[in-house]
Amino acid sequence: MRPVSLVDVGSYLPDHAVDTRYYFGDEQVSDSLMFRAPAERRHVSPEETAASMAERAARPMLERLAEAGDTRVDVLLTNVALPDRIFTGAGADIAGRLGLDPAPEWIIDVHNSGCASFVYMMKLARQLIGSGAAETALICAVQNTAGNLFVQSDVRRRKHAPVPGDGCGVGFLRAGDESPILDVVSYQGIEYANDMELNVDTRRYWEPGEGQIDIGFTDSKVAKIIARGNKLVPQVATDVCDRIGTPTRDIDVLVTNQPNRMFLRNWREALQVKPERHLDTFDRYGNLFGAGIPVTLDHARDEGLIRKGDLVVLSAFAHAGDFAAAAAVRW
């Protein structure tokens, strides 16, 4: 398979910043390790769609790339946390908003893989480009639940509501070895596929009713998610490092999803990565789900935290542990 590079990233964060008092006022916030709130997060506005968020994240990046001669997108992959186009998906709308002409041959809305979706889309795009089926790919991860789902009058008072924030992260891949993807590994925990679900009383979410849609968490499920998450991210990161022949302690920059402070600490300790080499945006933006890795990567690049030649490892797990993935990139 020919080499494929992750050559650029971009991000968009809504303007509306929300502090924790929005949820609980002056009451005591949760001290749960799983749901301890970040200092701040962003919320999408009611008129924003997943496609408009992706457009705002991708357009500046594509303009930069056009100056270097990249004017075509062959593959467009998207993952949207809360799909707002149930039947068609966001991909075609994003392509139209960006004026991609000709339209990408491959437009695929990737619904699974959650917080690890950016890495999974890297794997899919790498396979298509590496096999010769395409030359370039745009991948988009949209997190839009915070300002849509967790602001409902009943839901916003629950302990997990302040943790997510909204944002979008994008990446551009092309054939070549200037910033090569060295390898990607993934894990399918199919036995855990039903452990995260919507909580809407006894009805299905599309049926009429008065209950507000929420994500269902029980204490026993939280304990299981913590155990799986602590294991999975170091596991797939170690796997990808083993495949490229590098010990995890030699990772120059570690970028993970950003679910909470507990996971971030446990993961870097398990991988023997120093705190300054594990990028952390949790207190600025909250849990950005699948957008967490590309948004964090984009901000780190702009802040000079990644240098040419660095070994960058991206690692994440999704939902209740039904998926995990890691990628190694020579920046």
ZIZIHU-V965356 format. One record per backbone hydrogen bond with DSSP energy under -1.0 kcal/mol. NH is the residue of the N-H (numbers start at 1). CO is the residue of the C=O. If there is no record, write none. Layout:
nh->NH co->CO
nh->NH co->CO
//
This chain:
nh->2 co->130
nh->5 co->174
nh->6 co->179
nh->7 co->172
nh->8 co->172
nh->10 co->170
nh->12 co->168
nh->18 co->41
nh->22 co->19
nh->23 co->20
nh->24 co->20
nh->25 co->21
nh->27 co->24
nh->40 co->283
nh->41 co->18
nh->43 co->16
nh->48 co->45
nh->53 co->49
nh->54 co->50
nh->55 co->51
nh->56 co->52
nh->57 co->53
nh->58 co->54
nh->59 co->55
nh->62 co->58
nh->63 co->59
nh->64 co->60
nh->65 co->61
nh->66 co->62
nh->67 co->63
nh->69 co->66
nh->70 co->65
nh->71 co->69
nh->76 co->106
nh->77 co->138
nh->78 co->108
nh->79 co->140
nh->81 co->142
nh->89 co->85
nh->94 co->90
nh->95 co->91
nh->96 co->92
nh->97 co->93
nh->98 co->94
nh->100 co->95
nh->106 co->74
nh->108 co->76
nh->110 co->78
nh->116 co->113
nh->117 co->114
nh->120 co->116
nh->121 co->117
nh->122 co->118
nh->123 co->119
nh->124 co->120
nh->125 co->121
nh->126 co->122
nh->127 co->123
nh->128 co->124
nh->129 co->125
nh->130 co->126
nh->131 co->127
nh->132 co->129
nh->133 co->128
nh->137 co->173
nh->138 co->75
nh->139 co->171
nh->140 co->77
nh->141 co->169
nh->142 co->79
nh->143 co->167
nh->149 co->145
nh->150 co->145
nh->152 co->149
nh->156 co->152
nh->158 co->155
nh->161 co->158
nh->163 co->160
nh->165 co->287
nh->166 co->42
nh->167 co->143
nh->168 co->12
nh->169 co->141
nh->170 co->10
nh->171 co->139
nh->172 co->8
nh->173 co->137
nh->174 co->5
nh->175 co->135
nh->176 co->3
nh->181 co->4
nh->182 co->328
nh->183 co->328
nh->185 co->326
nh->187 co->324
nh->189 co->322
nh->190 co->188
nh->192 co->189
nh->193 co->190
nh->195 co->192
nh->199 co->214
nh->203 co->200
nh->207 co->204
nh->216 co->197
nh->222 co->218
nh->223 co->219
nh->224 co->220
nh->225 co->221
nh->226 co->222
nh->227 co->223
nh->228 co->224
nh->229 co->225
nh->230 co->226
nh->231 co->227
nh->232 co->228
nh->233 co->229
nh->235 co->231
nh->236 co->232
nh->237 co->233
nh->238 co->234
nh->239 co->235
nh->240 co->236
nh->241 co->237
nh->242 co->238
nh->243 co->239
nh->244 co->240
nh->246 co->241
nh->250 co->247
nh->251 co->248
nh->252 co->311
nh->253 co->311
nh->254 co->277
nh->255 co->313
nh->264 co->260
nh->265 co->261
nh->266 co->262
nh->267 co->263
nh->268 co->264
nh->269 co->265
nh->270 co->266
nh->271 co->267
nh->273 co->268
nh->277 co->274
nh->278 co->275
nh->279 co->254
nh->285 co->281
nh->286 co->282
nh->287 co->163
nh->291 co->288
nh->292 co->289
nh->295 co->291
nh->296 co->292
nh->297 co->293
nh->298 co->294
nh->299 co->295
nh->300 co->296
nh->301 co->297
nh->302 co->298
nh->303 co->299
nh->304 co->301
nh->305 co->300
nh->310 co->307
nh->312 co->329
nh->313 co->253
nh->314 co->327
nh->315 co->255
nh->316 co->325
nh->318 co->323
nh->321 co->318
nh->324 co->187
nh->325 co->316
nh->326 co->185
nh->327 co->314
nh->328 co->183
nh->329 co->312
nh->330 co->180
nh->331 co->310
//
